[in-house]
Amino acid sequence: MFEAVGLAIVIGFGGWLFGLATRDMSVIAVVSTTLATLWTYVYNLLFDRVMQARVGHTRKGLWLRVGHSVLFEIGLLTILVPFIALYLQIGLIEALLMDVAISLFYLVFAFGYNWLYDIVFPVPEAPRP
């Protein structure tokens, strides 16, 4: 549901915001979502394997989690920006700005979606002893 609603908003609003045809914004949104999903799997698998080999575990403290997230986003930008630039035949800076705008949307959208989800489907409290 998260991806379906997110894609609908990105395709509709993003097309308007960036002045793109629905078809072009749909390709950007669906391919970006697919690549992000694949990158998430590959990145986390590799990160955990490297951690396991170097330190013998995969427990992550606050700063390691921050670094993990930053490296993830840098990797995703490295994948998505060239794709967007090539597909739309625009410069890398324009593609970067588009990607950042989409990423910021998903940051706010995920916050709101998860908050609403927790209100609509609250986790039942555990019985007290």
Backbone torsions as a table, in degrees:
resi	resn	phi	psi	omega
1	MET	NA	-40.1	179.7
2	PHE	-56.6	-51.6	-177.5
3	GLU	-65.8	-40.0	-178.7
4	ALA	-62.8	-47.0	180.0
5	VAL	-67.9	-43.7	178.8
6	GLY	-59.4	-45.9	179.4
7	LEU	-63.4	-41.9	179.6
8	ALA	-59.9	-42.7	179.8
9	ILE	-69.2	-46.1	-178.8
10	VAL	-62.0	-43.5	-178.5
11	ILE	-66.2	-47.6	-178.4
12	GLY	-69.0	-55.9	-176.1
13	PHE	-74.6	-39.5	-179.9
14	GLY	-62.8	-41.6	177.7
15	GLY	-59.1	-43.8	178.6
16	TRP	-66.0	-47.6	-176.7
17	LEU	-61.5	-42.8	-176.4
18	PHE	-94.8	-0.4	179.3
19	GLY	67.9	36.8	-178.3
20	LEU	-108.3	151.8	173.2
21	ALA	-64.9	150.6	179.8
22	THR	-55.7	-39.1	179.9
23	ARG	-59.8	-47.1	-179.2
24	ASP	-66.4	-42.8	179.1
25	MET	-66.9	-33.6	177.3
26	SER	-64.1	-44.5	178.8
27	VAL	-61.5	-47.4	179.6
28	ILE	-58.5	-48.2	-175.9
29	ALA	-66.5	-47.2	-176.2
30	VAL	-70.2	-43.6	178.8
31	VAL	-65.8	-41.2	178.5
32	SER	-62.1	-43.1	178.3
33	THR	-63.7	-42.8	179.8
34	THR	-64.8	-46.6	179.2
35	LEU	-64.2	-39.0	178.5
36	ALA	-63.9	-39.1	178.7
37	THR	-65.3	-45.9	178.5
38	LEU	-64.4	-42.3	179.2
39	TRP	-62.9	-39.7	178.1
40	THR	-57.0	-47.1	-179.9
41	TYR	-63.2	-52.0	-176.5
42	VAL	-63.7	-47.4	-177.4
43	TYR	-60.8	-49.7	-178.3
44	ASN	-65.3	-37.9	177.3
45	LEU	-62.1	-49.3	-179.9
46	LEU	-65.4	-43.6	-179.0
47	PHE	-59.9	-47.1	-179.5
48	ASP	-66.2	-37.5	177.8
49	ARG	-65.4	-41.8	178.4
50	VAL	-65.4	-44.2	178.2
51	MET	-59.9	-46.0	-179.2
52	GLN	-59.8	-42.5	-178.8
53	ALA	-69.9	-37.1	-175.1
54	ARG	-84.6	-41.1	-174.4
55	VAL	-119.4	-4.8	175.6
56	GLY	82.8	8.0	177.4
57	HIS	-159.0	175.4	179.0
58	THR	-123.2	19.4	177.0
59	ARG	-71.3	133.2	-177.0
60	LYS	-120.1	124.2	173.0
61	GLY	-81.0	-177.0	-176.3
62	LEU	-56.9	-51.6	-175.0
63	TRP	-69.9	-32.6	176.0
64	LEU	-68.5	-37.2	176.2
65	ARG	-64.4	-39.6	177.2
66	VAL	-62.6	-48.3	178.1
67	GLY	-61.1	-41.3	177.1
68	HIS	-57.4	-46.2	-178.7
69	SER	-67.6	-42.3	-179.9
70	VAL	-64.0	-46.5	178.2
71	LEU	-62.2	-37.8	176.9
72	PHE	-59.3	-49.2	-177.5
73	GLU	-65.4	-38.1	176.8
74	ILE	-62.5	-43.7	177.5
75	GLY	-62.2	-42.6	-179.7
76	LEU	-65.7	-41.1	175.8
77	LEU	-60.2	-40.5	179.9
78	THR	-62.7	-29.6	179.0
79	ILE	-84.1	-47.2	-170.6
80	LEU	-79.1	-38.6	-175.6
81	VAL	-60.3	-48.4	177.8
82	PRO	-62.2	-38.1	177.7
83	PHE	-60.0	-49.8	-178.5
84	ILE	-61.4	-45.0	-179.5
85	ALA	-61.2	-45.3	179.9
86	LEU	-66.9	-45.8	-176.7
87	TYR	-63.8	-44.5	-177.2
88	LEU	-90.1	-4.6	-177.8
89	GLN	54.9	52.6	178.2
90	ILE	-124.7	172.3	179.3
91	GLY	-74.4	163.2	-179.0
92	LEU	-64.8	-35.1	179.4
93	ILE	-66.0	-44.4	177.4
94	GLU	-61.6	-42.5	179.1
95	ALA	-65.0	-39.0	177.4
96	LEU	-62.3	-45.3	178.8
97	LEU	-61.8	-40.3	178.0
98	MET	-64.0	-45.3	-179.6
99	ASP	-63.7	-41.5	178.4
100	VAL	-63.6	-41.9	178.5
101	ALA	-61.7	-43.3	178.9
102	ILE	-65.5	-41.7	178.9
103	SER	-63.0	-42.5	178.1
104	LEU	-63.9	-39.6	175.8
105	PHE	-57.9	-49.4	-177.3
106	TYR	-65.1	-30.9	176.2
107	LEU	-62.5	-49.9	179.1
108	VAL	-68.2	-43.0	-179.6
109	PHE	-60.7	-44.7	-179.8
110	ALA	-62.6	-41.4	178.1
111	PHE	-59.4	-52.4	-179.0
112	GLY	-65.4	-41.9	-179.4
113	TYR	-62.1	-48.0	-178.5
114	ASN	-67.0	-36.0	177.2
115	TRP	-64.1	-48.4	178.4
116	LEU	-63.0	-40.3	178.6
117	TYR	-60.0	-43.8	180.0
118	ASP	-65.2	-30.7	177.1
119	ILE	-73.8	-45.1	-177.2
120	VAL	-73.0	-39.1	-177.8
121	PHE	-123.3	68.6	-177.9
122	PRO	-66.6	147.8	175.5
123	VAL	-75.6	127.2	-179.3
124	PRO	-62.4	142.6	177.8
125	GLU	-71.8	145.6	178.4
126	ALA	-71.6	144.6	178.4
127	PRO	-63.1	141.9	179.9
128	ARG	-83.6	140.6	-179.2
129	PRO	-69.6	NA	NA
